[in-house]
């Protein structure tokens, strides 16, 4: 595209925006905080993330609403949805391990939450919701069936950052 054509397109766009702003009802400019409603941000896709040797995988979406940019910036609410798959035909399970860092007073502790799928060919659906979230991280592992993931799964390798409040 040539420079004169680009400038003409930009001028037309600005004229359209100015016209739309002039035609907007004045009532929108005088709303009180009680009348405003929080609009959820669009869901952000994450994944597909794999365990070593692609023995398990996980993917989904993350929606953060109400970001507060105070001293410790956090999202008011975070919803994580997705699926975890076991890609092995033997007696192991696919694990999606989440580390959620949240605000508690002036501290940023974290908690771990995991979702396990031990059935080859049929994924496990999940939906998690947390409040005052600073960061969400994910690790995907493939391990034998157990009540919780092993220390190797939790502490070896790197975490994938899905969300970080800024």
HELIX and SHEET records of a PDB file:
HELIX    1   1 UNK A    3  UNK A   23  1                                  21    
HELIX    2   2 UNK A   26  UNK A   30  5                                   5    
HELIX    3   3 UNK A   52  UNK A   54  5                                   3    
HELIX    4   4 UNK A  151  UNK A  155  1                                   5    
SHEET    1   A 6 UNK A  44  UNK A  50  0                                        
SHEET    2   A 6 UNK A  56  UNK A  68 -1                                        
SHEET    3   A 6 UNK A  74  UNK A  86 -1                                        
SHEET    4   A 6 UNK A 124  UNK A 144 -1                                        
SHEET    5   A 6 UNK A  92  UNK A 102 -1                                        
SHEET    6   A 6 UNK A 110  UNK A 117 -1                                        
SHEET    1   B 5 UNK A  44  UNK A  50  0                                        
SHEET    2   B 5 UNK A  56  UNK A  68 -1                                        
SHEET    3   B 5 UNK A  74  UNK A  86 -1                                        
SHEET    4   B 5 UNK A 124  UNK A 144 -1                                        
SHEET    5   B 5 UNK A 160  UNK A 164 -1                                        
END                                                                             
